């Protein structure tokens, strides 16, 4: 997402997607061998939060549902 500072997207952070979808980041993901093929060099540690802060994928839960589409704004609301 362009313009979003991923280092600020931490567990507990809430993001608003589009015109009202609300999600809350629950935790960082752990790199696993299932995604190894996605990396040209097979180095899954490149998405490890411990080794490369701000590069990890995250899990999130939906707090408010709705429709979103490509190009909708994403706003980091912080933590509750």
TINU-830255 format. One record per residue (C-alpha): residue number from 1; x, y, z. Coordinates in Angstrom, 2 decimals, padded with zeros to 5 digits, always signed. Layout:
! residues N
+-----+---------+---------+---------+
!   k !       x !       y !       z !
+-----+---------+---------+---------+
! NUM !       X !       Y !       Z !
...
+-----+---------+---------+---------+
This chain:
! residues 80
+-----+---------+---------+---------+
!   k !       x !       y !       z !
+-----+---------+---------+---------+
!   1 ! +000.00 ! +000.00 ! +000.00 !
!   2 ! +001.54 ! +003.19 ! -001.15 !
!   3 ! +002.14 ! +005.78 ! +001.54 !
!   4 ! +001.61 ! +003.43 ! +004.49 !
!   5 ! +004.54 ! +003.20 ! +006.91 !
!   6 ! +004.64 ! -000.58 ! +007.57 !
!   7 ! +006.89 ! -000.07 ! +010.60 !
!   8 ! +003.90 ! +001.55 ! +012.32 !
!   9 ! +001.60 ! -001.40 ! +011.51 !
!  10 ! +002.04 ! -003.36 ! +014.72 !
!  11 ! -000.14 ! -005.78 ! +016.69 !
!  12 ! -003.07 ! -003.81 ! +018.08 !
!  13 ! -003.04 ! -001.29 ! +015.22 !
!  14 ! -006.33 ! -000.57 ! +013.53 !
!  15 ! -006.72 ! +000.28 ! +009.88 !
!  16 ! -009.72 ! +001.64 ! +008.02 !
!  17 ! -010.05 ! +000.32 ! +004.48 !
!  18 ! -012.18 ! +002.20 ! +001.98 !
!  19 ! -015.29 ! +003.84 ! +003.40 !
!  20 ! -015.62 ! +001.95 ! +006.65 !
!  21 ! -014.09 ! -001.53 ! +006.76 !
!  22 ! -012.15 ! -001.75 ! +010.00 !
!  23 ! -009.45 ! -004.31 ! +010.77 !
!  24 ! -007.17 ! -004.83 ! +013.74 !
!  25 ! -003.71 ! -006.36 ! +013.40 !
!  26 ! -003.50 ! -009.32 ! +015.77 !
!  27 ! +000.09 ! -010.52 ! +015.30 !
!  28 ! +003.03 ! -010.82 ! +012.96 !
!  29 ! +003.17 ! -013.94 ! +010.81 !
!  30 ! +006.00 ! -016.41 ! +011.07 !
!  31 ! +007.72 ! -017.14 ! +007.75 !
!  32 ! +007.08 ! -020.73 ! +006.73 !
!  33 ! +008.39 ! -023.02 ! +004.05 !
!  34 ! +005.04 ! -022.91 ! +002.21 !
!  35 ! +005.97 ! -019.49 ! +000.81 !
!  36 ! +009.57 ! -020.40 ! -000.05 !
!  37 ! +008.73 ! -020.70 ! -003.77 !
!  38 ! +007.58 ! -017.05 ! -003.73 !
!  39 ! +011.17 ! -015.88 ! -003.28 !
!  40 ! +013.69 ! -016.13 ! -006.11 !
!  41 ! +016.44 ! -017.08 ! -003.68 !
!  42 ! +014.15 ! -019.06 ! -001.34 !
!  43 ! +015.15 ! -016.84 ! +001.59 !
!  44 ! +011.96 ! -016.64 ! +003.65 !
!  45 ! +013.77 ! -014.80 ! +006.44 !
!  46 ! +013.32 ! -011.61 ! +004.38 !
!  47 ! +009.79 ! -011.36 ! +005.82 !
!  48 ! +010.85 ! -012.07 ! +009.40 !
!  49 ! +009.84 ! -009.28 ! +011.79 !
!  50 ! +012.79 ! -010.14 ! +014.03 !
!  51 ! +015.39 ! -009.89 ! +011.25 !
!  52 ! +013.79 ! -007.15 ! +009.11 !
!  53 ! +011.37 ! -005.01 ! +011.15 !
!  54 ! +008.63 ! -003.53 ! +008.99 !
!  55 ! +008.86 ! -006.27 ! +006.36 !
!  56 ! +006.72 ! -008.94 ! +008.01 !
!  57 ! +003.26 ! -009.92 ! +006.92 !
!  58 ! +000.56 ! -009.63 ! +009.58 !
!  59 ! -002.61 ! -011.37 ! +010.64 !
!  60 ! -005.66 ! -009.21 ! +011.24 !
!  61 ! -009.25 ! -009.62 ! +012.33 !
!  62 ! -012.21 ! -007.84 ! +010.81 !
!  63 ! -013.99 ! -005.54 ! +013.25 !
!  64 ! -016.40 ! -003.94 ! +010.76 !
!  65 ! -017.29 ! -005.50 ! +007.42 !
!  66 ! -018.02 ! -003.81 ! +004.14 !
!  67 ! -016.97 ! -003.68 ! +000.52 !
!  68 ! -013.51 ! -002.59 ! -000.57 !
!  69 ! -011.93 ! -002.34 ! -003.98 !
!  70 ! -008.51 ! -001.79 ! -005.46 !
!  71 ! -007.46 ! +001.82 ! -005.07 !
!  72 ! -009.54 ! +002.50 ! -001.92 !
!  73 ! -007.73 ! +004.54 ! +000.71 !
!  74 ! -006.15 ! +002.85 ! +003.73 !
!  75 ! -005.83 ! +004.84 ! +006.91 !
!  76 ! -003.77 ! +003.80 ! +009.92 !
!  77 ! -005.83 ! +004.73 ! +012.97 !
!  78 ! -003.33 ! +003.64 ! +015.60 !
!  79 ! -004.16 ! +001.48 ! +018.61 !
!  80 ! -007.30 ! +001.69 ! +020.75 !
+-----+---------+---------+---------+
